């Protein structure tokens, strides 16, 4: 199994690159985000890879980091999501945006990816929630700049008890009804939950107390 390659960038197309390693050119399928971030032809490049054998074809996919590689494989554990759809999702969303969408159940955000409908997006959000919650992003790849808030949101989601989960969902639903997206309000609500936990005010973590604080935070963000 080829896990990574380091060599010289020989060519770039719409969704593929050729990476030359020891005089051998490897064709890698990559996301549009990778394409837009590449250096000049002839520059040195290192890629993490995923090699798949399908029927009579051998196809290799390339990623800048291990987190993208991990998420690419994780996405394909969902029924109806193949490598093409997984790559399309990584073209439309950053890993942090995708994790936020899954954590918050925002299938509309996942549906931004070309070829990914609402039904498949819903399965991704539902089936990957537990797997994503158990991910330790920093341990997967310490060289990538994953913001602390992403890991904190995952940790809080993993630690949330059943009662608080309902409060979180009710608060998010109320804010979504006011015109906000699930993803943007989820981050705010989880931040408020953290503050209540740190101040040992878990009993005060109610929808009535969350909404005014969340609206104030959202207003500040949109200024």
Phi, psi and omega in degrees: 000128178270114184264334180200159179220144175227128181189215183245133179287117185259326179202157180225131173237195185298321183221012182222153171226159172246122179250118182269122179234116181051049177070009176248127180267123179256124178275121182242129171278130185224164178283164178294333177294323176294313180305315184288346183252004182287155175276196181283158173303134182098351179281157179281144185210137174242134182226140167277147188229162173224118183258127180233136178251115181235116181054247181256016183243143172243117184239135179242137180246145184238147183218149178288333186214168183289332180294315176300319179298315180296314181294322177303315179289321181296319180301324183284356175280351179270132179302131179092358179249108176260184181299325180295315179293321180298318179291324178297321179294318179289342175280327184273328186230147169285165178301319180296319178295320179293316179297320177296318180296318179293314181299323184266355181072029184270082182291336178296323179292319179292328181290354175297334182291136180298130177084003179250109181276176183298322182295314179293319178300321178296320178294320179299312182297322183281310187285335183261358183303309182294319181296318179292323180296331182269359179287141170248098188299321184290322179291330179295316182205104183284352183268350181265147182274083174268125183295151180300327183297325179296313180291322179295319178299319178295317180296316179296319180298320181292330184265353184291128179280172187300318181296313180293328178301319179292322177296315178301312182296317180296320179293317179298315180300318180296318181288324176297322178296342178270000174109000179272160177275156180300321184296314183290325181281332179301312181301318180295313182297320179292327177293319178296318178301318180298317181296319179295321180293316181296325181271006180055044178242039183301328180294336180271001181281082182236161180301318180300325179276331183287315188305308180300319180295318180294317180297321178297316180295318180294322177296318179296320180294327184272000179286000000 
